[in-house]
Amino acid sequence: MSSDSEQTGYTEEEISTIEAVLFSSPRPLPTKDLKKLLSSRHKGGVKGIVDKLNQKYVENGNTFRIREIAGGLQFYLIPDYAVQVEKYFSVQRNRRLTPAGLEALAIIAYKQPTTKGEIEQIRGVASDGVIQTLLERKLIKPAGRAERIGKPLLYATTTNFLEYFGITSLEQLPKLAEMLPRPTGSPLQKSLDFRGEDVVTEDEPAEAQESET
């Protein structure tokens, strides 16, 4: 985040409070929620405080910073040290997706909302297990039902999806060639055209499943 030369009016208590709350949270916190911690409005707002904190971390040579990710703010280790810490604690990449999982997730990300049947039509194989895994990892969620016979469930990506790929919005998705383990121009990529869906929105539990007829 760029610095704001006109940051004024912050109390040390406010700065420390924002820092403490962000440090204690395992998930990104929306700026609008953090604003509630400020006793009064300031020109720089929460962004100004975060800029001030990051400037302090740089000057002190700290190995961490605060960044915007998945619609919120969160502490993170700078890359060089993140790798070393991961090696030290022997962190296993159990969240790493298989090629099949990444392929199905890419289809959902670029074509959402989409149904299991459409995913299977593009992939050419049954996708029940893959979809269940993506649901369990909360990378996708039910997003209503398609307005057609059987009203099959539609799937869309979640905030966890943004966190997984380290992006703040779907507009920052990489190109298909970077997402899919297939060469550019493959039949799979060509089939990922955007089509509108008539959707009947409704609240569905994340673990809901439905087979298509």
C-alpha positions in Angstrom: 0.0 0.0 0.0 1.2 3.5 -0.8 2.1 5.8 2.1 -0.1 8.8 2.9 1.9 11.9 3.7 -1.2 13.5 5.3 -1.8 10.9 8.0 -2.8 12.8 11.1 -4.7 12.4 14.3 -4.0 8.7 15.1 -3.5 7.9 18.7 -0.9 5.4 19.7 -3.7 3.3 21.3 -5.6 3.2 18.0 -2.5 2.1 16.1 -1.7 -0.5 18.6 -5.2 -1.8 18.7 -5.4 -2.2 14.9 -2.1 -4.0 15.0 -3.1 -6.3 17.9 -6.4 -7.3 16.3 -4.8 -8.0 12.9 -2.0 -9.9 14.6 -4.5 -12.1 16.5 -6.8 -12.9 13.6 -6.1 -16.0 11.5 -8.3 -14.7 8.7 -8.3 -11.4 6.7 -10.4 -8.7 8.5 -12.5 -6.3 6.4 -11.5 -2.6 6.6 -15.1 -1.6 7.5 -14.9 -3.8 10.6 -11.5 -2.4 11.7 -12.9 1.1 11.3 -15.1 0.4 14.3 -12.0 0.3 16.5 -11.2 4.0 15.8 -12.6 6.5 18.2 -12.9 9.2 15.5 -12.5 9.6 11.8 -9.0 10.4 10.4 -7.9 11.5 7.0 -6.0 8.3 6.3 -8.4 5.9 7.9 -7.4 2.3 8.5 -5.3 2.4 5.4 -3.2 5.2 6.8 -2.6 3.3 10.0 -1.6 0.1 8.1 0.8 2.2 5.9 2.3 3.6 9.1 2.7 0.1 10.6 4.2 -1.3 7.4 6.7 1.7 7.3 7.7 0.9 10.9 8.2 -2.8 10.0 10.4 -1.9 7.1 12.5 0.5 9.2 12.8 -2.1 12.0 13.8 -4.9 9.5 10.8 -7.0 10.6 10.1 -10.2 8.6 6.3 -9.5 8.3 4.0 -6.9 6.8 0.3 -6.3 6.6 -1.4 -6.7 3.2 -4.8 -6.6 1.6 -6.0 -10.0 0.5 -9.4 -11.6 -0.1 -11.3 -8.4 0.7 -9.5 -7.8 4.0 -6.3 -7.1 5.8 -3.9 -9.7 7.2 -0.4 -10.2 8.5 2.0 -12.2 6.3 5.6 -13.2 6.3 7.8 -11.7 3.5 8.5 -14.5 0.9 12.1 -15.2 1.8 11.3 -15.9 5.5 8.0 -17.7 4.7 10.0 -20.4 2.9 12.5 -20.7 5.7 9.8 -20.9 8.4 7.9 -23.5 6.4 11.0 -25.7 6.1 11.8 -25.3 9.8 8.5 -26.5 11.0 8.3 -29.1 8.2 4.9 -27.8 7.1 3.3 -30.2 4.7 1.4 -28.8 1.8 -1.7 -30.8 2.5 -3.8 -28.1 0.9 -2.1 -28.6 -2.4 -4.7 -29.6 -5.0 -4.3 -32.5 -7.3 -4.3 -31.8 -11.1 -7.9 -33.0 -11.2 -8.9 -30.7 -8.3 -7.1 -27.7 -9.9 -8.8 -28.4 -13.2 -12.3 -28.6 -11.7 -11.6 -25.5 -9.6 -10.5 -23.6 -12.7 -13.7 -24.5 -14.6 -15.8 -23.3 -11.7 -13.7 -20.1 -11.3 -13.9 -19.1 -14.9 -17.4 -20.3 -15.6 -19.2 -19.7 -12.3 -21.9 -20.3 -11.4 -21.8 -23.7 -13.0 -23.3 -27.1 -12.4 -21.7 -30.5 -11.8 -23.0 -31.7 -15.1 -21.3 -28.8 -17.0 -18.0 -29.5 -15.1 -18.2 -33.2 -16.0 -19.0 -32.4 -19.6 -15.9 -30.2 -19.9 -13.6 -32.6 -18.0 -15.0 -35.7 -19.6 -15.1 -37.6 -16.4 -17.2 -37.9 -13.3 -16.4 -35.2 -10.8 -18.4 -36.1 -7.6 -15.2 -36.8 -5.6 -13.4 -33.7 -6.8 -16.4 -31.4 -6.1 -16.8 -32.9 -2.6 -13.1 -32.2 -1.8 -13.4 -28.6 -3.0 -16.5 -28.2 -0.8 -14.8 -29.7 2.2 -11.8 -27.3 1.7 -14.4 -24.5 1.4 -12.9 -23.4 -2.0 -16.3 -23.6 -3.6 -19.9 -23.3 -2.4 -23.5 -23.9 -3.7 -24.7 -20.7 -5.3 -28.4 -21.4 -6.0 -29.9 -23.7 -8.7 -30.0 -23.6 -12.4 -33.5 -22.8 -13.9 -33.9 -26.0 -15.8 -35.2 -29.6 -15.4 -34.1 -31.0 -12.0 -32.8 -27.6 -10.9 -29.3 -28.8 -10.3 -27.0 -27.0 -7.9 -24.8 -24.3 -9.2 -21.3 -23.9 -7.7 -19.2 -20.8 -7.3 -15.9 -19.9 -5.6 -15.5 -18.6 -2.1 -13.4 -16.1 -0.2 -11.2 -19.1 0.7 -10.5 -19.5 -3.0 -9.2 -15.9 -3.1 -7.0 -16.6 -0.1 -5.7 -19.9 -1.6 -4.4 -18.1 -4.7 -3.4 -14.9 -2.8 -5.7 -12.5 -4.8 -8.2 -9.9 -3.7 -10.8 -10.4 -6.4 -11.8 -12.6 -9.3 -10.6 -9.9 -11.7 -7.0 -10.9 -10.7 -7.4 -14.5 -11.8 -4.4 -15.7 -13.9 -4.8 -16.7 -17.5 -6.2 -20.2 -18.2 -2.8 -21.3 -19.4 -1.5 -20.6 -16.0 -4.3 -22.3 -14.2 -4.7 -25.5 -16.2 -2.1 -28.2 -16.6 -2.8 -28.3 -20.4 -1.5 -26.4 -23.3 -3.2 -23.2 -24.5 -5.9 -23.9 -27.1 -6.8 -27.3 -25.7 -10.5 -28.5 -26.1 -10.9 -27.9 -22.3 -9.9 -24.3 -22.5 -11.9 -23.7 -25.6 -15.0 -25.0 -23.8 -14.7 -22.4 -21.0 -16.7 -19.8 -22.7 -18.9 -17.5 -20.5 -22.6 -18.3 -20.7 -25.4 -16.7 -18.7 -27.4 -18.9 -16.4 -30.9 -18.3 -15.0 -30.5 -18.8 -11.3 -32.9 -19.5 -8.5 -31.0 -18.2 -5.5 -31.5 -19.9 -2.2 -29.6 -20.6 1.0 -27.9 -24.0 0.8 -25.5 -25.6 3.4 -21.9 -25.9 2.1 -22.1 -29.6 2.3 -25.2 -30.0 0.1 -24.9 -32.4 -2.8 -27.2 -33.2 -5.7 -26.8 -35.6 -8.6 -27.9 -34.4 -12.0 -30.5 -36.3 -14.0 
